[in-house]
Amino acid sequence: MTKKTLISHELIGLKAKIVRSSHPGFVGIEGYVIDETKNTLIILGEKVWIVPKKEVEIEFEIDHKKILIKGKELIGRPEMRLKKRWKR
């Protein structure tokens, strides 16, 4: 999986870690994505975090590979982002 294919991938269930943020309180949040909305990711770690996509850079772990992506690239309704994959 590459950064380009991750954008059109289902994020729920993936392991995620916030590595950069304009809000220092989000840096270091780590856990599994349990839900996603147009502008947020909901991550279950030590507790449930609602993280705005616009503010963060996220490292996803897939098949023991780590992929870093800017949250701004993920903004949008998840179902529309996934639909783009099938139109290619």
Secondary structure, 3 states (H helix, E strand, C coil): CCHHHHHCCCCCCCEEEEEEECCHHHCCCEEEEEEECCCEEEEECCCEEEEEHHHEEEEEEECCEEEEEEHHHHCCCHHHHHHHHHHC
